[in-house]
Every structure is written in C-alpha cells, then in structure tokens.
Amino acid sequence: RKVNMLAREYCDVSKPKRKHKPIILSHHMLSGLKGGDKKMSKSDPMNAIFMNDKETEVNSKIKKSFCEPGNIKNNPPMEYIRYIVFPSFGEFTLYRKDRDGGNKVYTSYEVLEKEFAEEKI
C-alpha cells in the first residue's frame, strides 16, 4: 500500500503534473502452498507461485503443495481453484485415470468443495 500512495503523491508534484494517477487493485490474499501459512511469502520460493515461474515450476509447486483430504479450510489448491480457476475459466476439470472414475468437469465450486469435503474425490 505504501508504495502505491507514494506513486500517487509523486503524480501531484511531478513536472508536468500527471493527469492519471495509479490505482490500487486489491484481491483475496492467497495462502502459502505449504499450508498453515497465512499468506504466500517470497522468502520461500517453494511456498509461492511467481509471475515469472515457468509452467513446469508451477506444476511442480502445485503437486507438492499441502492438500489434506477433506480439509477445505486450509487447502491451497482448493483456494487457487476457488479464487483463480473458476473466476477465470468458469469450470475446473479434475483429471483422473479411468480406474479412478475418469475425468470430471465441475462447473460449480460449491459442488467441487462438497465432494472434496466428503472425500468423494
């Protein structure tokens, strides 16, 4: 927040004076990938996903993230699905082998959360 306020103040004193000031866009603070953490931290690269991470790094981090069966309160992958996947894509596909029931497409986070909480998936 502080850096954004400094940028806005700079716009008032810069020459020429800036017509359009930067704005702050806030969002839900995501949990750290290791679970138990209040938020992601750049001090532990395996606990966060960064904008410049390669796809292979992101996949690896998510596969290693904390995901206790049935736990929907402290579950980083479920949080990502809720706050990033569903708003961006409107659905989530759970990829499974045929012997495990095959792939399943969820068009509602609430249904996914309920099945996860009941340990059906």
N, CA, C and O of each residue as an XYZ file, in Angstrom:
484
protein
N       0.825     -1.187      0.000
C       0.000      0.000      0.000
C       0.867      1.248      0.000
O       0.565      2.218     -0.694
N       1.942      1.224      0.776
C       2.763      2.421      0.917
C       3.349      2.876     -0.420
O       3.344      4.068     -0.728
N       3.852      1.933     -1.208
C       4.451      2.310     -2.486
C       3.405      2.904     -3.429
O       3.718      3.798     -4.214
N       2.179      2.419     -3.357
C       1.118      2.981     -4.192
C       0.766      4.402     -3.781
O       0.496      5.246     -4.635
N       0.766      4.673     -2.485
C       0.486      6.031     -2.009
C       1.603      6.979     -2.420
O       1.339      8.122     -2.792
N       2.849      6.516     -2.358
C       3.968      7.349     -2.807
C       3.849      7.667     -4.296
O       4.135      8.787     -4.720
N       3.430      6.687     -5.085
C       3.262      6.907     -6.526
C       2.176      7.942     -6.787
O       2.328      8.779     -7.677
N       1.098      7.904     -6.040
C       0.015      8.885     -6.216
C       0.491     10.283     -5.823
O       0.186     11.260     -6.508
N       1.237     10.379     -4.721
C       1.765     11.678     -4.291
C       2.749     12.233     -5.315
O       2.769     13.436     -5.573
N       3.562     11.360     -5.896
C       4.521     11.774     -6.918
C       3.794     12.408     -8.111
O       4.289     13.372     -8.695
N       2.651     11.883     -8.464
C       1.883     12.430     -9.586
C       1.479     13.876     -9.340
O       1.362     14.654    -10.287
N       1.265     14.247     -8.078
C       0.869     15.615     -7.745
C       2.021     16.607     -7.837
O       1.809     17.788     -8.114
N       3.235     16.129     -7.605
C       4.377     17.054     -7.578
C       5.267     16.956     -8.813
O       6.165     17.780     -8.987
N       5.037     15.977     -9.664
C       5.888     15.810    -10.845
C       5.623     16.925    -11.851
O       4.545     17.519    -11.874
N       6.611     17.192    -12.667
C       6.504     18.194    -13.743
C       6.666     17.474    -15.068
O       7.718     16.865    -15.263
N       5.740     17.486    -15.977
C       4.404     18.069    -15.788
C       3.561     17.197    -14.863
O       3.802     15.999    -14.717
N       2.573     17.825    -14.245
C       1.693     17.107    -13.332
C       0.953     16.000    -14.085
O       0.441     16.224    -15.182
N       0.902     14.825    -13.499
C       0.266     13.673    -14.140
C      -1.255     13.745    -13.979
O      -1.774     13.959    -12.883
N      -1.945     13.560    -15.089
C      -3.405     13.613    -15.074
C      -3.993     12.332    -14.490
O      -4.934     12.381    -13.697
N      -3.436     11.182    -14.884
C      -3.959      9.891    -14.435
C      -3.042      9.303    -13.365
O      -1.863      9.047    -13.610
N      -3.603      9.096    -12.184
C      -2.850      8.522    -11.077
C      -3.030      7.012    -11.049
O      -4.056      6.498    -11.494
N      -2.023      6.287    -10.520
C      -2.186      4.835    -10.383
C      -3.253      4.523     -9.345
O      -3.511      5.315     -8.438
N      -3.862      3.367     -9.494
C      -4.866      2.932     -8.525
C      -4.392      1.639     -7.872
O      -3.515      0.952     -8.396
N      -4.967      1.322     -6.749
C      -4.644      0.084     -6.045
C      -5.744     -0.924     -6.358
O      -6.929     -0.643     -6.176
N      -5.346     -2.076     -6.821
C      -6.285     -3.156     -7.085
C      -5.979     -4.280     -6.103
O      -4.952     -4.949     -6.217
N      -6.859     -4.481     -5.154
C      -6.636     -5.496     -4.125
C      -7.438     -6.751     -4.439
O      -8.456     -6.691     -5.129
N      -6.978     -7.872     -3.934
C      -7.652     -9.145     -4.140
C      -7.482     -9.992     -2.883
O      -6.782     -9.611     -1.946
N      -8.128    -11.129     -2.888
C      -8.014    -12.067     -1.775
C      -6.546    -12.500     -1.624
O      -5.898    -12.849     -2.611
N      -6.034    -12.476     -0.411
C      -4.662    -12.908     -0.150
C      -4.624    -14.434     -0.123
O      -5.272    -15.068      0.709
N      -3.857    -15.011     -1.045
C      -3.771    -16.461     -1.135
C      -2.844    -17.032     -0.066
O      -1.863    -16.400      0.324
N      -3.165    -18.215      0.394
C      -2.334    -18.910      1.384
C      -1.053    -19.414      0.744
O      -0.964    -19.563     -0.475
N      -0.070    -19.670      1.582
C       1.154    -20.291      1.107
C       0.883    -21.724      0.679
O      -0.026    -22.368      1.202
N       1.659    -22.222     -0.262
C       1.433    -23.558     -0.811
C       1.722    -24.682      0.172
O       1.213    -25.791      0.007
N       2.522    -24.417      1.181
C       2.886    -25.457      2.136
C       1.837    -25.653      3.226
O       1.950    -26.566      4.044
N       0.828    -24.807      3.236
C      -0.239    -24.925      4.226
C       0.179    -24.368      5.564
O       1.364    -24.329      5.893
N      -0.808    -23.936      6.340
C      -0.535    -23.399      7.667
C      -0.063    -21.963      7.652
O      -0.122    -21.284      8.677
N       0.403    -21.487      6.513
C       0.873    -20.109      6.419
C      -0.311    -19.184      6.158
O      -1.281    -19.556      5.497
N      -0.209    -17.995      6.683
C      -1.274    -17.023      6.464
C      -1.288    -16.540      5.021
O      -2.355    -16.306      4.452
N      -0.104    -16.388      4.425
C      -0.029    -15.892      3.060
C       1.223    -16.424      2.390
O       2.101    -17.001      3.032
N       1.282    -16.216      1.094
C       2.494    -16.599      0.364
C       3.632    -15.682      0.781
O       3.412    -14.545      1.198
N       4.840    -16.189      0.664
C       5.998    -15.395      1.022
C       7.083    -15.578     -0.024
O       7.421    -16.701     -0.396
N       7.625    -14.464     -0.495
C       8.684    -14.561     -1.496
C       9.992    -15.060     -0.893
O      10.914    -15.407     -1.631
N      10.091    -15.103      0.448
C      11.315    -15.586      1.085
C      11.471    -17.100      0.944
O      12.575    -17.623      1.097
N      10.381    -17.804      0.657
C      10.431    -19.251      0.436
C       9.861    -19.526     -0.954
O       8.642    -19.596     -1.114
N      10.717    -19.682     -1.954
C      10.250    -19.832     -3.336
C       9.307    -21.017     -3.562
O       8.503    -20.984     -4.494
N       9.388    -22.061     -2.732
C       8.505    -23.216     -2.908
C       7.140    -23.015     -2.245
O       6.263    -23.872     -2.359
N       6.960    -21.901     -1.561
C       5.720    -21.615     -0.860
C       4.828    -20.655     -1.641
O       3.731    -20.317     -1.196
N       5.305    -20.216     -2.814
C       4.573    -19.225     -3.591
C       4.737    -19.485     -5.084
O       5.695    -20.126     -5.516
N       3.798    -18.984     -5.852
C       3.893    -19.027     -7.309
C       4.149    -17.592     -7.767
O       3.434    -16.665     -7.385
N       5.174    -17.432     -8.584
C       5.563    -16.113     -9.052
C       5.173    -15.917    -10.506
O       5.049    -16.884    -11.258
N       4.983    -14.680    -10.896
C       4.587    -14.358    -12.265
C       5.578    -14.886    -13.291
O       5.192    -15.232    -14.407
N       6.851    -14.949    -12.922
C       7.868    -15.388    -13.884
C       8.217    -16.875    -13.750
O       9.172    -17.338    -14.373
N       7.459    -17.625    -12.950
C       7.667    -19.076    -12.865
C       7.300    -19.718    -14.198
O       6.327    -19.326    -14.842
N       8.080    -20.698    -14.596
C       7.764    -21.462    -15.802
C       6.630    -22.427    -15.484
O       6.392    -22.763    -14.324
N       5.933    -22.868    -16.532
C       4.804    -23.774    -16.347
C       5.221    -25.023    -15.581
O       4.477    -25.503    -14.726
N       6.407    -25.555    -15.880
C       6.880    -26.756    -15.185
C       7.086    -26.478    -13.700
O       6.822    -27.347    -12.870
N       7.552    -25.285    -13.357
C       7.747    -24.914    -11.952
C       6.400    -24.806    -11.233
O       6.244    -25.282    -10.108
N       5.437    -24.176    -11.898
C       4.110    -24.029    -11.302
C       3.494    -25.404    -11.060
O       2.965    -25.670     -9.980
N       3.562    -26.272    -12.058
C       3.014    -27.629    -11.904
C       3.678    -28.366    -10.750
O       3.002    -29.020     -9.956
N       4.993    -28.263    -10.655
C       5.733    -28.931     -9.589
C       5.325    -28.384     -8.217
O       5.110    -29.152     -7.279
N       5.221    -27.079     -8.105
C       4.851    -26.465     -6.831
C       3.449    -26.881     -6.408
O       3.216    -27.168     -5.234
N       2.516    -26.916     -7.353
C       1.146    -27.295     -7.016
C       1.082    -28.767     -6.615
O       0.382    -29.118     -5.666
N       1.805    -29.631     -7.328
C       1.810    -31.061     -6.982
C       2.393    -31.314     -5.595
O       2.008    -32.276     -4.930
N       3.318    -30.462     -5.153
C       3.949    -30.623     -3.840
C       3.225    -29.850     -2.747
O       3.609    -29.933     -1.580
N       2.189    -29.102     -3.098
C       1.525    -28.243     -2.120
C       0.713    -29.064     -1.117
O       0.377    -30.223     -1.361
N       0.416    -28.443     -0.007
C      -0.354    -29.072      1.062
C      -1.791    -29.268      0.602
O      -2.436    -28.317      0.160
N      -2.296    -30.491      0.700
C      -3.666    -30.789      0.283
C      -4.181    -31.977      1.098
O      -4.174    -33.116      0.631
N      -4.621    -31.695      2.305
C      -5.127    -32.746      3.190
C      -6.532    -33.161      2.751
O      -7.400    -32.301      2.598
N      -6.777    -34.456      2.547
C      -8.092    -34.921      2.122
C      -9.205    -34.437      3.044
O      -9.109    -34.565      4.265
N     -10.255    -33.885      2.460
C     -11.408    -33.422      3.219
C     -11.258    -32.050      3.841
O     -12.256    -31.461      4.257
N     -10.048    -31.520      3.920
C      -9.802    -30.219      4.549
C     -10.033    -29.110      3.522
O      -9.259    -28.968      2.575
N     -11.082    -28.338      3.707
C     -11.353    -27.239      2.784
C     -10.989    -25.879      3.377
O     -11.010    -24.872      2.668
N     -10.657    -25.838      4.665
C     -10.333    -24.560      5.309
C      -8.881    -24.147      5.105
O      -8.599    -22.960      4.936
N      -7.972    -25.083      5.117
C      -6.551    -24.780      4.945
C      -6.035    -25.640      3.793
O      -5.311    -26.613      4.002
N      -6.423    -25.260      2.567
C      -6.098    -26.075      1.416
C      -5.733    -25.186      0.226
O      -6.612    -24.736     -0.509
N      -4.434    -24.933      0.036
C      -4.015    -24.037     -1.047
C      -4.544    -24.416     -2.432
O      -5.008    -23.523     -3.141
N      -4.506    -25.685     -2.867
C      -5.038    -25.978     -4.206
C      -6.524    -25.626     -4.351
O      -6.937    -25.112     -5.391
N      -7.317    -25.896     -3.329
C      -8.740    -25.556     -3.396
C      -8.932    -24.036     -3.443
O      -9.835    -23.530     -4.109
N      -8.076    -23.334     -2.733
C      -8.148    -21.866     -2.743
C      -7.827    -21.318     -4.137
O      -8.484    -20.390     -4.608
N      -6.825    -21.887     -4.787
C      -6.491    -21.481     -6.158
C      -7.659    -21.736     -7.097
O      -7.991    -20.896     -7.934
N      -8.278    -22.898     -6.952
C      -9.408    -23.241     -7.810
C     -10.550    -22.251     -7.587
O     -11.180    -21.792     -8.539
N     -10.806    -21.930     -6.328
C     -11.915    -21.030     -5.989
C     -11.685    -19.603     -6.477
O     -12.578    -18.996     -7.068
N     -10.485    -19.064     -6.231
C     -10.257    -17.646     -6.496
C      -9.588    -17.339     -7.841
O      -9.586    -16.189     -8.280
N      -9.029    -18.342     -8.487
C      -8.360    -18.088     -9.765
C      -8.999    -18.865    -10.910
O      -9.369    -18.283    -11.929
N      -9.127    -20.183    -10.742
C      -9.604    -21.023    -11.846
C     -11.057    -20.726    -12.192
O     -11.359    -20.433    -13.348
N     -11.964    -20.794    -11.220
C     -13.376    -20.587    -11.528
C     -13.674    -19.183    -12.054
O     -14.391    -19.058    -13.047
N     -13.156    -18.122    -11.430
C     -13.430    -16.797    -11.996
C     -12.847    -16.604    -13.408
O     -13.406    -15.862    -14.217
N     -11.740    -17.265    -13.690
C     -11.095    -17.087    -14.994
C     -11.693    -17.975    -16.078
O     -11.826    -17.540    -17.222
N     -12.057    -19.209    -15.741
C     -12.469    -20.184    -16.742
C     -13.907    -20.685    -16.597
O     -14.461    -21.259    -17.535
N     -14.510    -20.470    -15.432
C     -15.890    -20.884    -15.231
C     -16.080    -22.368    -14.972
O     -17.202    -22.827    -14.759
N     -14.984    -23.118    -14.992
C     -15.061    -24.558    -14.717
C     -13.692    -25.078    -14.314
O     -12.669    -24.419    -14.503
N     -13.704    -26.272    -13.758
C     -12.468    -26.947    -13.363
C     -12.574    -28.405    -13.763
O     -13.570    -29.066    -13.468
N     -11.550    -28.907    -14.434
C     -11.530    -30.318    -14.822
C     -10.576    -31.078    -13.920
O      -9.395    -30.746    -13.819
N     -11.101    -32.099    -13.269
C     -10.293    -32.991    -12.456
C      -9.889    -34.161    -13.353
O     -10.732    -34.947    -13.783
N      -8.594    -34.262    -13.626
C      -8.092    -35.325    -14.493
C      -7.749    -36.549    -13.655
O      -6.917    -36.494    -12.749
N      -8.420    -37.666    -13.986
C      -8.192    -38.913    -13.267
C      -8.091    -40.052    -14.271
O      -8.599    -39.970    -15.389
N      -7.429    -41.103    -13.846
C      -7.366    -42.311    -14.670
C      -8.747    -42.955    -14.697
O      -9.555    -42.756    -13.789
N      -9.007    -43.725    -15.743
C     -10.303    -44.392    -15.878
C     -10.624    -45.261    -14.669
O     -11.773    -45.328    -14.232
N      -9.608    -45.924    -14.134
C      -9.839    -46.809    -12.982
C     -10.258    -46.029    -11.729
O     -10.817    -46.594    -10.789
N      -9.975    -44.712    -11.735
C     -10.351    -43.856    -10.606
C     -11.621    -43.053    -10.889
O     -11.952    -42.121    -10.155
N     -12.328    -43.423    -11.960
C     -13.581    -42.739    -12.280
C     -13.502    -41.827    -13.485
O     -14.510    -41.249    -13.889
N     -12.335    -41.690    -14.059
C     -12.179    -40.843    -15.241
C     -12.243    -39.359    -14.904
O     -12.433    -38.974    -13.751
N     -12.082    -38.548    -15.920
C     -12.101    -37.097    -15.746
C     -13.491    -36.618    -15.330
O     -14.503    -37.228    -15.676
N     -13.520    -35.526    -14.589
C     -14.790    -34.936    -14.172
C     -14.682    -33.424    -14.288
O     -13.722    -32.821    -13.808
N     -15.678    -32.814    -14.930
C     -15.710    -31.361    -15.094
C     -16.676    -30.785    -14.064
O     -17.826    -31.214    -13.962
N     -16.191    -29.809    -13.304
C     -17.017    -29.110    -12.323
C     -17.321    -27.716    -12.862
O     -16.416    -26.988    -13.271
N     -18.593    -27.354    -12.859
C     -18.988    -26.010    -13.284
C     -19.426    -25.172    -12.088
O     -19.854    -24.029    -12.242
N     -19.316    -25.749    -10.904
C     -19.665    -25.059     -9.667
C     -18.602    -25.361     -8.615
O     -18.309    -26.524     -8.335
N     -18.029    -24.312     -8.035
C     -17.045    -24.532     -6.974
C     -17.704    -25.213     -5.777
O     -17.087    -26.060     -5.130
N     -18.948    -24.852     -5.477
C     -19.633    -25.397     -4.317
C     -19.765    -26.923     -4.413
O     -19.612    -27.624     -3.413
N     -20.046    -27.427     -5.603
C     -20.156    -28.879     -5.789
C     -18.788    -29.534     -5.593
O     -18.678    -30.563     -4.926
N     -17.751    -28.938     -6.174
C     -16.390    -29.451     -6.007
C     -16.009    -29.473     -4.528
O     -15.499    -30.477     -4.031
N     -16.255    -28.375     -3.833
C     -15.909    -28.283     -2.412
C     -16.649    -29.338     -1.588
O     -16.059    -29.970     -0.712
N     -17.937    -29.528     -1.868
C     -18.740    -30.517     -1.146
C     -18.179    -31.929     -1.358
O     -18.016    -32.680     -0.396
N     -17.890    -32.283     -2.585
C     -17.342    -33.621     -2.871
C     -15.951    -33.798     -2.260
O     -15.608    -34.885     -1.796
N     -15.158    -32.736     -2.260
C     -13.832    -32.822     -1.642
C     -13.967    -32.990     -0.125
O     -13.287    -33.825      0.471
N     -14.839    -32.203      0.491
C     -15.048    -32.276      1.943
C     -15.547    -33.660      2.361
O     -15.185    -34.164      3.423
N     -16.378    -34.263      1.519
C     -16.903    -35.606      1.803
C     -15.940    -36.703      1.380
O     -16.240    -37.890      1.509
N     -14.783    -36.300      0.876
C     -13.715    -37.200      0.401
C     -14.209    -38.154     -0.690
O     -13.794    -39.311     -0.756
N     -15.097    -37.648     -1.538
C     -15.541    -38.424     -2.699
C     -14.541    -38.303     -3.844
O     -14.526    -39.117     -4.767
N     -13.712    -37.275     -3.762
C     -12.644    -37.088     -4.753
C     -11.324    -36.877     -4.027
O     -10.289    -36.700     -4.668
